[in-house]
Amino acid sequence: MNSQRILIVDPDRTSSSLLALRFQQLRLKVRTVADGTSAISMAREFRPDLIVLSDVHTVTETGQSVAETVLGDAELESIPMMVVSDKADRHTITRCQDLGITYFHRSSTSWDRLQPIICQQLAFTPATRTIRRNAPTLKVYGRVLCVDEDPKVTRRMQIDLRDYGIEVIRETNGEDAFKAVVQHSPEVIVTEFSMREGLGSYMLGRMRDCEIDIPVIFLTSADETNYINLRSHLMDLGATAVLNKPFEIETLITEIRNHIRLPKELFSDDQSVDTDRPAKDRSHENAPHIPIAASKTQAPGPHVLRQPTTLRQKLRQR
């Protein structure tokens, strides 16, 4: 594992766990804390190479912000900091500028933009995985996460969907399934609703909390007498379809084809499915990102503002 370390300060456990998992995939050592006082204590103990704050206004017991405390501490002032937050108000951005801290706006698709910034801050290149294949493989057109506490069900789906060029990831409960969502980014999720170790709706709820937008198809044998208006409830939560067990693989494939483009040659009697959908609007990805220091010889862009150093200097002089 990489010897470099990251400290995440975020009171939202779901958000910090998701970000920590992303950093761990880069082989970085990660610690998370929920409040400002614990952050300072952990920073002295853990000696991180980077501190990531969810809010520049997070304060310690003394009433001083974490950022001000770090910048005013001779032992910690050399540690770079950045704010990864969904707050995009002018007050937050200006405060980051005054302190000379990188500001990054978090969104559902922010990791692709955040990863190279983290690598640049820590001056390292993420390792690439070398996959050894002993035999030729079929062409893969998409990836589906299948979740069911009965491994025979997910194994059956894995075999059936393989014939259509679909890679299947198998999990047996909602918590492990959510981790697989973060790690593998499947195009579609097929999950049972009724499971002893957490309902299928648990994973869907966590995904929506983290703004992860992946289509979810429920396959369920749950009795409507025990779960009144179950279908309506799941659709309200954001499910794209609810299918009853037992089900035909053709029915499942029809739903999957609404989200994964599969060649018509795979189907003898092609069904009418909209596979030519317009590209998603990704204009929201152009959110502001403010680096730690702007070059003095290069004019700042529309979202890159120069960093005044007066406040940082004052804090160091305390």
Beta strands, then each sheet from edge to edge (+ up, - down):
strand 1: 5-9
strand 2: 29-33
strand 3: 50-53
strand 4: 81-85
strand 5: 102-105
strand 6: 142-147
strand 7: 166-171
strand 8: 188-192
strand 9: 216-220
strand 10: 241-244
strand 11: 289-290
sheet 1: 2+ 1+ 3+ 4+ 5+ 11-
sheet 2: 7+ 6+ 8+ 9+ 10+
end
